[in-house]
Amino acid sequence: MDRGYFDVSDISYYFRWSIALPSLLYLLFLPYILFYFFCRFCGLPHRPRQGLGYAVLAAGLRIFEDWIGLFGGAALILETALLAVCGMAVLKRDRRESWMTALLLRSVFGVIDGIVCWMDYQVFLPLVIRWENLALFADTLRELGKVLLVIGFLTLILRHFYRNEEGILREQLLALIVPLFFIAFVERVLQEAFYSGAILVDTAAWTVSTEIKVSHGDNLALQLLAGACLPAVLLIYQRFVRVQHAEKRLLYLSSQEAEQRRYMEEAVLREKRTMAFRHDLKNHLSVLRELLRTGQEERACRYLDQLGEAAEGLSCGIRTGNAAVDVLLGSKCSVAGQKGIRVSCDLVVPQEGGLKEIDWCILISNAFDNAIRACEAAPPERRYLRLSGKRKGNLYLLLMENSCDENLKAPPPEGIGLSNIRAVLESASGTLEKTVSEGVYKLKLLFLLR
């Protein structure tokens, strides 16, 4: 008696659904489910037409494997390659990401298939031997249970262990291929070694056994351990990715901190020069008074011009109430001006509050840098950015509005800049909102002043 399906030669046409339904579940619906989760794991919307096409190809491949007697690792590689190639050719995914995701899905399928095979021999077949009327439903129930377990396990992995974060370290994805292929290969070998051959039925004892002597308890333990290895491998990889992101972010923050300190040092230097100018202002006025008293108006005018030039060098032209932020904005406005971007700034930095000077500089510099890059994608005549701040009680709203590509329909993926902004906002119980509409990008930062 073969494990897969019953002999239908003596069954009437009316009851042939018991053969067709489990075949459809196994050959078409399960591959469709795998393709659906492939899209989900890659952060793509579901594509029913492509999923149906892949399911038909997968069914044809499985029938071809049975026809030529292909099994084991060779069959596993072909099935995995088909899913990976569809990911690259149809979904336009990266080669490494496609292979890793395909192996992950095939590994999950192998684990679930192995567990269901164990249940088939230890639960379903003994029940069929005892109650023959269940024979028509056994295969359907087995494949339906397989579908539900695959969906549940993949949903669990997707929610808790696999994050397709922006900036994921794709060069490290290859490290997952070896453990995932090992798990999938072991599952395929165990299943075909223990459950693909003929079975021996003892109708008196209502038991089922295989030609190969095997401990079904040990086999179940192997299946469960293989299933536990999948989230364990993904959890380790997830932690590794987070450590790598944290290191990159730390390096970026360190460089930004050095840059902000330079701005602050420049602000302090400007303040000292301003104080010195004010100290000498009485002497300058005395010189002017004497020049005018003696009728040397031309020399007095030249002297005033020199004083004006000296005064211009003391100020960056922007007043926010914070010297470091003033210097920072002066530098950023200069860069924006060189790129033909019109800048408008209506910002007052509160003297009190929970944010340090360096936090204000991180928020403003990252928002300004992102706005400048976005403006460069807009036509020269549309390039502008507006920075404003509003306070209401202990709430502060920092708004950056700028032009961007008119074809942009949604905010682009977050990079290091917005990650740094979020890090500052977390310390101030703040929120970040970004919108794009008709070539205008808006970034709203709302946080508490304590």
ABEGO torsion letter per residue (X at the ends): XBAABBBAAABBAAAAAAAAAAAAAAAAAAAAAAAAAAAAAAGBBBBAAAAAAAAAAAAAAAAAAAAAGBBEAAAAAAAAAAAAAAAAAAAGBBAAAAAAAAAAAAAAAAAAAAAAAAAAAAAAAAAAAABAAAAAAAAAAAAAAAAAAAAAAAAAAAAAABBBBBGBBAAAAAAAAAAAAAAAAAAAAAAAAAAABBBBBBAAAGBBBBABBBBAAAAAAAAAAAAAAAAAAAAAAAAAAAAAAAAAAAAAAAAAAAAAAAAAAAAAAAAAAAAAAAAAAAAAAAAAAAAAAAGBAAAAAAAAAAAAAAAAAABAGBBAGBAAAAAAAAAAAAAAAAAGBBBBBBBBBBABEABBAAAAAAAAAAAAAAAAAAAAABBAAABBBBBBBBBBEABBBBBBBBBBBAABABBBBBBAAAAAAAAAAAAAGBBBBBBBBGGBBBBBBBBBBX
